[in-house]
Amino acid sequence: MTFFNRGVTTERFGALIDIGSGSVLVSIVRSDTTLAHPEIIWSNREYAILGRDYDFTRSVKSLLTTLMNTVMLLDSEGRTALRAAYPHAKIDILQVSIAAPWSHTISKVISYDRDTSFTITKELIEELTEKANAELQTSMSSNTDTDAALSVIARATTAITANGYQTMTPLGRSATTVSLTQVSALADTLITTAVGDLHSKVFSRVPIERYSTMLMFHCLVREHYATTTEFCLIDLTYEATELSIVRDNVLRYTTHMPIGVNTLVRNIAIRLDIPEGDAGSLLKQAFAPDTFAALPAKTTKVINDVMAEYQAALAELFLETGDSLAIPRVLFLHSNYYQEDYFDDFIIAAAKVATQSAHTVHTISHDLLTVRYNDAERRAILDSGIDTAGLMSAQFFHKQHHCNDFAQV
């Protein structure tokens, strides 16, 4: 029941697990570095059963059950699809991404300065890195904002500045001040333990890499928008909305709120006293103005009220970023292809409330399909039912996380 490593240079096959706030998406992906985009051979998303009233323990248990079920599908249906498409292919890597609220992406800046000039050495960089690790551990030990124990899963030094200027070649330079920025991905230990158990049971001979969703999101934006250095990332999942502030291409701050698409659906269901499945269908009708206008007045009012409350909560989140400056004017939204165009209007409005400025939103799933795929390929993806929210992790796998040298922990 185990895939085996193939060890190919230009072609790789990956088993991808995207652990969302209230669902798990698994995919089989082929990457050929000579091509513009990866091939999603197979994908499947399963939803956790969370209930109408949020409970942390129940949510974790439900998500862990969903994770186990989807990995079993990955090993059975996914393997069958891989063999049908590429009979001799074997999985090279297991890539796992974890989204909020199960993951946290934390940035630490450590500085060293003297009155007189000094030479930046490898030993100094290593000392600053160790201090960043120590500060992170201290923050984790004193953190009381989460119900869960956390484990570090990946980290990278994302920036080094000498006398206030970023440098890619710090060693040997003279400076009076040097700063190092380290970004670390943390995840709920219950989740990481379950992932580790599944890896050892199902993918024991395949290397594993684990990231927070925000680390992947940041890399993808840096690739596609190389000239944009200050921006805000917004990841809209089924049970959460996570955002990150990026300054000078460095991820500075990440936060989230426990409100996502399915949260809104449950609120609609409660107020209209209807099943959640019916409420989900109504929200989808809101994506199309013509069908939404035909709904009963009571229904449209409830949906509008729920969305107005989401917009207000998002505006508050924009004000709580911990950034001394207002959020950047360029925003990047990641969600399902069919949701992005609907939610971007609420995000623009919330950002304007928070900053009193105009903002531009780029929708990542749309941009990936437009830039990386031709018309026929794009239509094939949409018609096949491939989960478009998985395009980001597939592209990250395709590019082999090129933007930073991530260390797995």
N, C-alpha and C positions, 0 to 999 in steps of 0.2 A: 504493500500500500504506500510505497514511498517513491517520490520522484528522485532521480539521480542527476548529479551535476554533469553538464555537458562540456563546459570549458571552451566555448567557441569565442572567437575574437570579435568579429563584426556583428554576429548574431547572438542574441541572448533571449532566453525565455524566463519569464518571471511569474510566480504566484503572488498576487497582490491581495492584501487584506486591509481594507479601509474601515476602521472602527469609528463609526460616527456617534453622535450624541444619543441616538435612539435606534440605530440600525447598524448592520454590518454588510459591507459590499465586498465581494470576493471576485477576482478576475484572473484570467490567464492571458498573458500579454507577450507578444513577440516584438523584439526590438532589433532592427537592423540599422546600424549607425550611418549607413549610406543613404537612408531615406529620411524624409522630413518628419515623419510621425510614426508612432508605434501601431501595431495591429492588435486590437482587442479581440481575441479569439472567442472568449466566453466570459460572461459575467452574470452575477446573481446577487440581489439584495434581499435580505430578510429583516423584518422589523421586530424590535423588542416590544413586548406587551407591558406597557408601563402603568396603565390605569389612569383614571381622570385626576386623582389626587396624587401629587408627587411625593414619593417616598424614596430616600436614597438607597436603603438596603434592598428594597424591592426592585428598584431600577437596575442596580448592579447585578443582582441575580438574574433578572430577565435578559440583560445584555450578555452576560456570560453564557447563558443557555443558547442565545441566538448566535454567539460567536462559535460555539462548539458545533451547532447545526450547520452553519455556513461553511466551516472548514471541512466538515465531512462531505458536503456537496462539492467543495473545491477539489477534494481528493478523488471523488467518484465521477461526477458529471464533468468537472473541469478537466480531469485527466482524459476522459473519453473524448471530449471535444479537441483537446490537444493532439491526441493520437490520430483522430480523423483528419485534422488539418495538416499535421506534420508527423507522420508515423514514427520517425526516428528521433524526434525531439525529446529532450529532458529538461526539467526545470533547473535553472542555474542559481536562482536566489529567491528567497521568501522576503518580500518587502511588506512591512507593516506600518501603517500610519494610524495615529490616534488623535481624535478631535476633542475639543472641549465638550463637556466639562471633565472628561477623563484625562485630559492632558493639559499641561501648562507650559508656555514657552517664556523663559525668563532671561533677561539680559543683565549682565554685570559689567560695570566699567571700573577697571583698576588703574590707578595712576601712580607714577613715580616722578619726582622732580627734585632738582637741586639748584642751588644758586649759581653754580658754575657748570659749564658744559661737560657732558660725559658721553661715552661711546655706548651705543645700544648693542648688547651682546646676546648670544643665545641663552646664557645663564640668566640674564635679566628677564627675558621674555618667559622663560620657564618659571621663574619666581613669581612674575605677575599672574601667570596662568594658575599656579598653585594657590595664590591668594584668591583668585576668582572662584576656584573650586571650593575653597574654605568658606568664602562668604555665602556661596550658594547653599552649602550644607547647613550653615548657621540659619539662613532664611528658612530652609525646610524644617528645621527643628523647632523654630519659633512660630511657624505658620499655624494659625488657628482658624483660617477662613474656609477650610475644607474639611469634610467629614472623613476623608480618606488618607491613608499613608501613601506617600509618593516615592517613586524611584526615578533616578536619572537614566534616560535611555540613549541620549545622543547629545553631543556638544561640539561646538566649533568656535574657533577664534575668528570673528567676522571682521574685525578692523583693528589696526594699530596706527596710532597717530604720533608724530614727532613734532613737537612745538606747534601743535594744533592742526597739522596737515596729515591726512591719511597717506600711508605709504605701503606699497606692496613689498618693498625690500628694506626693512628696517635695520637689519644687521649691519654694523659698521658705521651707521650714521651718527653724527654728533647732535646732541639735543640737550636742553635743560629740563624738558618735560616729555614724558612718553606715557601714552594711555593704551590700554588693551581692552577690547570689548569681546566678551565671551557670551555666546547664546547657548542655552541649554534647554533641552526638551525633557520635561518630567511627565510621568504618567502614573495613574492610579496603580498601586502595587497589586491589587487584586486582578486588574486587567493584564499587567505584564506577567504575573505568575501564570495566569491561564494561557497566555500566548506562548510562554516558555514550555508549558506542559504539552500543548498541542504541537509545537515545533518538534519536541523530542519524540512524540508518538507518531506523528504523520510525516514530518519532513526532516527526520533526524540527520540525513546526509546532505542537506541543503543549507548553505549559509543563510543567516537571518540578519536583516537590517530593520531597525525600528526608528521611527521619526514622529514628531508631532506634525499634524496637518499644516500648521502655520509655517514650519520650516520648509516644507515642500512648496507651499503657496508662495512664499517669499522668493525662493529660487526660480520658480516659473515666471514670476513677474519680472525679475531681473533679466531673464533671458529674452522675454518678448518685448520689454520696454526698457532697453538698455540706457536710454538717455534720460529716463525718469528716475530721479534719486530721492524724492520725498513723496510719500504716498501712504495711504491707509488701506489695509487689507481687511476685508469683511467676509467671513465664512459663515454662510447661512445653512444650518443643518436642520434636522427634523425636531430637535429638542433644545437647540442653543443657537446663539449668534455670537461669534467670536470676532474680535477686531485687534489689529496690530498697527502700531505706528512705526513708520520707517523714515529715518532721517539720514541723509548722505549714504543711502543704500544700506544702512545698518538697521536691523530690527531692534527697536529701542524698548517697546512696551507692548504687552499683550493683556487683554482682559476679555471677559465674556459675560453674557447674561443667559439665564436658563429659559429662553423663549425662542422657539424655532417654528418651523412650518406646522408640525403636528401639534405643538402647543396651541397655536392659533386655531387649528381645526377642533381641538377639544373644547376651547372656549366657545366657538360657534355652536358646537353640538349641545353644550350645556344651556346656552341662552335660547336656543330654538327648541330644546328638548327633543332632539333627533339623534339617531345613531351617528357615530363618528364617521362611518363610511359615507353616509349621505352628506355630512358637513364637509368632508373632503371633496366630494363632487361639486358642492356649491362653491367652495373656494376656487376650484379649478375654473369654474365658469366666470369667476371674477377676473381671470387672466385675459378673457376676451370681452371687451366692452359691449359688444352687441348682445351676447348671451346674458351678460350680467344685467343689462338694462331691462331685460324681459322678466327678471325674477320679481316675486312679490315685494312690495315696499318694506314689509317687516324684515324680510330676509336681507335685503340690500342694506337696511339700516344696521342690523346686527353686524354684518360683515364690515361695513364702513367703520362702525364703532370699534370693533376688535382691531382693525388695521390702524386706526388713529391711536389707540392705546399702545400698539407695538411701535409706532413712529415716535411717540412721546418717550417710551422706555429707551429706544435707541438713541434719541437725542440726549438723554441723561447719561447713557453709556459713553457717548462722545465727549461729554464733559468730565468724565471720570478716568481719563486715560493716563493721568499722571504726567502728562507732557506739559511743559511750561508754555508751549506755544499752542495755538489752535490747531485742530487736526488739518493735515494737508488738504489741498484743494482737489487732488487727484485720488479717487477711490477705486478700488478693485473689488468686485463682488464675485464670489464663487458660490454656486449652487447648482441645482439641476437646470438644464437648458431651458425647460419650459417655465421655470419660476423666475429666472433672472430678470427678464424684461418687466415683469409685474412689480417685483420688489424694488427695483432700482429707483423708481419714482419716490417711494417712501424713504429710501435711504438718502436721496438728494434732499428731500424736505427736512428730514431729521438733522442732517449735517448743516443745513442753512439755519435752522433754529439754534443749533449749538454755536455757530461761528458768525452768523449774520453775513456770510459770504456765499458766493456761488461755487458749486462743485461739479466735477465731471466724474461719471461712473463708467468704468469699463467692465463688461461682463465676461468673465474668463471662459466659461464653457462655450459661449458664442464666439469669442475671439479665437479659441483653439480650433473650432470647427471651420471658421472662415479663413484663417491664415494657414493652417496646416493641412487642410483637406480640400480637394476640389469638389465641385458641385455633386458629382456622382458619388464620391466617397461620403460626403456629408449626408446625402439623402439615404444612402445605404445604412449608415449608423443610426439615423433617426427611425428609419423604417424597421430595422432589426430589433429595436427595443433595447439596445445597449444603454446601460445607465450612464448618461452623459456626465454625471458628477465624478465618474471614475476617470475621465479624460486627464485630469490634472495629475493624479498619481501615476497614470500610465506614461505621461510625458516626462514626469520626474524620473521614472525608471529608465525611459528611453535615453535621457540625457545623463544618466548615471550621476545624479546630484552634483553637477559640475561647478556650482557657484561657491561652494565651501567644502573644505576638507573635514567632513563630519567624522567624529570619532564615536564609535559605538561603545556604550558603557554597560 
